[in-house]
Amino acid sequence: MTKKKTSLKDKNIFKERSKNYFHINQDIFKIIKKNKVKYFLVENHNGKKCFDYIKKEKINILVNCGTPRKIEKRIINSVKHGVLNVHPGILPKYKGRTCVEWSIFNNDKVGNTLHLMNENYDSGPIIKKMSYSFSKNDDYHSVRTKVYIEGVELLLNYLQKLQVCKLKKIVSHKQYKYSNNFFDVIDKKKMKFVIKLLNDGKYKYQK
């Protein structure tokens, strides 16, 4: 874990998307200590202290849970199986930011992609993709909340599979199309369209 705290801006974005469904104000360290989870604090995920700890503990897989920094190639290559990440968007078409919103705006499927990280954002080999349907009663907040929850489930199920099946190699495939397709934050006008589309039950994947 990094000592750098989640910014107020990022906290507010998370709250806004899910109507604070996950109670983001909870102290993560209190939760960790209560459940007796072993942890190690570093100043920077890309620093020597982190690199040395990975080697010392012979860690063979890492999971990205929202690092505030881009993970460098040296760290990625320091673990046998690599670094897992769940991206809230269907790769390779939807790379970048607010991909859930862009998917709805374009009337495409919303989903999560479990992939291995590399030195470029959202460009690593794909392990598994999941897409979701929604009801006519779903609004923006419930859609976003479902994507968050399903993303955690996707990751947990895969980690359990790795443990139970004692997999020696992670099966993945290289991304091939849309290599330069990178979305920036959706603007306010388009965001209003997304919210209205969902509220009216007219998004293509609302059944």
GIPE-V868812 format. One record per pair of residues at least 24 apart in sequence whose ideal C-beta (glycine too) atoms are under 10 Angstrom apart, sorted by the first residue. I is the first residue (numbers start at 1). J is the second residue. If there is no record, write none. Layout:
# GIPE-V868812
i->I j->J
i->I j->J
This chain:
# GIPE-V868812
i->1 j->28
i->1 j->29
i->1 j->32
i->1 j->39
i->1 j->40
i->1 j->41
i->1 j->42
i->1 j->45
i->1 j->50
i->1 j->65
i->1 j->67
i->2 j->41
i->2 j->42
i->2 j->43
i->2 j->44
i->2 j->45
i->2 j->46
i->2 j->47
i->2 j->50
i->2 j->66
i->2 j->67
i->2 j->68
i->2 j->69
i->3 j->41
i->3 j->42
i->3 j->43
i->3 j->44
i->4 j->42
i->4 j->43
i->4 j->44
i->4 j->45
i->4 j->67
i->4 j->68
i->4 j->69
i->5 j->68
i->6 j->66
i->6 j->68
i->7 j->68
i->10 j->66
i->10 j->68
i->13 j->98
i->13 j->185
i->14 j->66
i->14 j->144
i->14 j->148
i->16 j->140
i->16 j->141
i->16 j->144
i->17 j->88
i->17 j->98
i->17 j->100
i->17 j->101
i->17 j->140
i->17 j->141
i->17 j->143
i->17 j->144
i->17 j->145
i->17 j->147
i->17 j->148
i->18 j->140
i->18 j->141
i->18 j->142
i->18 j->143
i->18 j->144
i->18 j->145
i->18 j->146
i->18 j->147
i->18 j->148
i->18 j->149
i->19 j->139
i->19 j->140
i->19 j->141
i->19 j->142
i->19 j->144
i->19 j->145
i->20 j->141
i->21 j->141
i->21 j->142
i->21 j->144
i->21 j->145
i->21 j->146
i->21 j->148
i->21 j->149
i->22 j->145
i->22 j->148
i->22 j->149
i->22 j->152
i->28 j->65
i->44 j->68
i->44 j->69
i->44 j->72
i->44 j->75
i->45 j->69
i->45 j->70
i->45 j->71
i->45 j->72
i->45 j->75
i->45 j->83
i->46 j->70
i->46 j->71
i->46 j->72
i->46 j->73
i->46 j->74
i->46 j->75
i->46 j->76
i->47 j->72
i->47 j->75
i->48 j->74
i->50 j->74
i->50 j->75
i->50 j->78
i->51 j->75
i->51 j->78
i->52 j->78
i->53 j->78
i->54 j->78
i->54 j->79
i->55 j->79
i->60 j->162
i->61 j->116
i->61 j->159
i->61 j->162
i->61 j->170
i->62 j->117
i->63 j->117
i->63 j->155
i->63 j->156
i->63 j->158
i->63 j->159
i->64 j->117
i->64 j->155
i->65 j->152
i->65 j->155
i->67 j->117
i->70 j->117
i->70 j->119
i->70 j->120
i->70 j->121
i->71 j->117
i->71 j->118
i->71 j->119
i->72 j->119
i->73 j->117
i->73 j->118
i->73 j->119
i->73 j->120
i->74 j->119
i->75 j->117
i->75 j->119
i->76 j->116
i->76 j->117
i->76 j->118
i->76 j->119
i->76 j->124
i->77 j->118
i->77 j->119
i->80 j->168
i->80 j->169
i->80 j->170
i->81 j->116
i->81 j->162
i->81 j->167
i->81 j->168
i->81 j->169
i->81 j->170
i->82 j->115
i->82 j->116
i->82 j->117
i->82 j->118
i->82 j->124
i->82 j->125
i->82 j->127
i->82 j->170
i->82 j->172
i->83 j->115
i->83 j->116
i->83 j->117
i->83 j->118
i->83 j->124
i->84 j->114
i->84 j->115
i->84 j->116
i->84 j->117
i->84 j->124
i->84 j->127
i->84 j->155
i->84 j->158
i->84 j->159
i->84 j->162
i->84 j->170
i->85 j->113
i->85 j->114
i->85 j->115
i->85 j->116
i->85 j->117
i->85 j->121
i->85 j->122
i->85 j->124
i->85 j->127
i->85 j->151
i->85 j->155
i->86 j->112
i->86 j->113
i->86 j->114
i->86 j->115
i->86 j->127
i->86 j->128
i->86 j->130
i->86 j->147
i->86 j->148
i->86 j->150
i->86 j->151
i->86 j->152
i->86 j->153
i->86 j->154
i->86 j->155
i->86 j->158
i->87 j->111
i->87 j->112
i->87 j->113
i->87 j->114
i->87 j->115
i->87 j->117
i->87 j->121
i->87 j->122
i->87 j->124
i->87 j->126
i->87 j->129
i->87 j->151
i->88 j->112
i->88 j->113
i->88 j->144
i->88 j->147
i->88 j->148
i->88 j->150
i->88 j->151
i->89 j->113
i->89 j->122
i->89 j->129
i->89 j->147
i->89 j->183
i->90 j->126
i->90 j->129
i->90 j->130
i->90 j->131
i->91 j->115
i->91 j->122
i->91 j->123
i->91 j->124
i->91 j->125
i->91 j->126
i->91 j->129
i->91 j->175
i->91 j->177
i->91 j->178
i->91 j->181
i->92 j->122
i->92 j->123
i->92 j->126
i->92 j->129
i->92 j->174
i->92 j->175
i->92 j->176
i->92 j->177
i->92 j->178
i->92 j->179
i->92 j->181
i->93 j->175
i->93 j->177
i->93 j->178
i->93 j->181
i->93 j->183
i->94 j->122
i->94 j->178
i->94 j->181
i->94 j->182
i->94 j->183
i->95 j->120
i->95 j->121
i->95 j->122
i->95 j->123
i->95 j->175
i->95 j->178
i->95 j->179
i->95 j->180
i->95 j->181
i->95 j->182
i->95 j->183
i->96 j->121
i->96 j->122
i->96 j->181
i->96 j->182
i->96 j->183
i->96 j->184
i->96 j->185
i->97 j->121
i->97 j->122
i->97 j->182
i->97 j->183
i->97 j->184
i->97 j->185
i->97 j->186
i->98 j->183
i->98 j->184
i->98 j->185
i->98 j->186
i->98 j->187
i->98 j->190
i->98 j->191
i->98 j->194
i->99 j->147
i->99 j->182
i->99 j->183
i->99 j->186
i->100 j->140
i->100 j->143
i->100 j->144
i->100 j->146
i->100 j->147
i->100 j->148
i->100 j->186
i->100 j->194
i->101 j->140
i->101 j->143
i->101 j->144
i->101 j->183
i->101 j->185
i->101 j->186
i->101 j->190
i->101 j->191
i->101 j->193
i->101 j->194
i->101 j->195
i->102 j->183
i->102 j->184
i->102 j->185
i->102 j->186
i->102 j->190
i->102 j->194
i->103 j->131
i->103 j->143
i->103 j->147
i->103 j->183
i->103 j->194
i->103 j->203
i->103 j->205
i->104 j->134
i->104 j->140
i->104 j->143
i->104 j->186
i->104 j->190
i->104 j->191
i->104 j->193
i->104 j->194
i->104 j->195
i->104 j->197
i->104 j->198
i->104 j->203
i->104 j->204
i->104 j->205
i->104 j->206
i->105 j->183
i->105 j->186
i->105 j->190
i->105 j->191
i->105 j->193
i->105 j->194
i->105 j->197
i->105 j->203
i->106 j->183
i->106 j->194
i->106 j->204
i->107 j->197
i->107 j->202
i->107 j->203
i->107 j->204
i->107 j->205
i->108 j->203
i->108 j->204
i->108 j->205
i->109 j->133
i->109 j->204
i->109 j->205
i->110 j->134
i->110 j->143
i->110 j->144
i->110 j->146
i->110 j->147
i->110 j->150
i->110 j->203
i->110 j->205
i->111 j->147
i->111 j->150
i->111 j->151
i->111 j->154
i->111 j->205
i->112 j->147
i->112 j->148
i->112 j->150
i->112 j->151
i->112 j->152
i->112 j->153
i->112 j->154
i->112 j->155
i->113 j->151
i->113 j->154
i->113 j->175
i->114 j->151
i->114 j->154
i->114 j->155
i->114 j->157
i->114 j->158
i->114 j->172
i->115 j->172
i->115 j->173
i->115 j->175
i->116 j->170
i->116 j->172
i->118 j->175
i->120 j->175
i->120 j->179
i->120 j->182
i->121 j->182
i->122 j->175
i->122 j->181
i->122 j->182
i->122 j->183
i->123 j->174
i->123 j->175
i->123 j->179
i->123 j->182
i->124 j->172
i->124 j->174
i->124 j->175
i->125 j->170
i->125 j->171
i->125 j->172
i->125 j->173
i->125 j->174
i->125 j->175
i->126 j->172
i->126 j->173
i->126 j->174
i->126 j->175
i->126 j->176
i->127 j->154
i->127 j->158
i->127 j->170
i->127 j->171
i->127 j->172
i->127 j->173
i->128 j->154
i->128 j->155
i->128 j->157
i->128 j->158
i->128 j->161
i->128 j->171
i->128 j->172
i->129 j->154
i->130 j->154
i->130 j->157
i->131 j->205
i->132 j->205
i->133 j->203
i->133 j->204
i->133 j->205
i->133 j->206
i->133 j->207
i->134 j->198
i->134 j->201
i->134 j->203
i->134 j->205
i->134 j->206
i->134 j->207
i->135 j->201
i->135 j->206
i->135 j->207
i->136 j->198
i->136 j->199
i->136 j->200
i->136 j->201
i->136 j->202
i->136 j->203
i->136 j->206
i->136 j->207
i->137 j->198
i->137 j->201
i->137 j->206
i->138 j->198
i->138 j->199
i->138 j->201
i->138 j->203
i->138 j->205
i->138 j->206
i->138 j->207
i->139 j->195
i->139 j->198
i->139 j->199
i->139 j->201
i->140 j->191
i->140 j->194
i->140 j->195
i->140 j->196
i->140 j->197
i->140 j->198
i->140 j->199
i->141 j->195
i->141 j->198
i->142 j->198
i->143 j->194
i->143 j->198
i->143 j->203
i->143 j->205
i->143 j->206
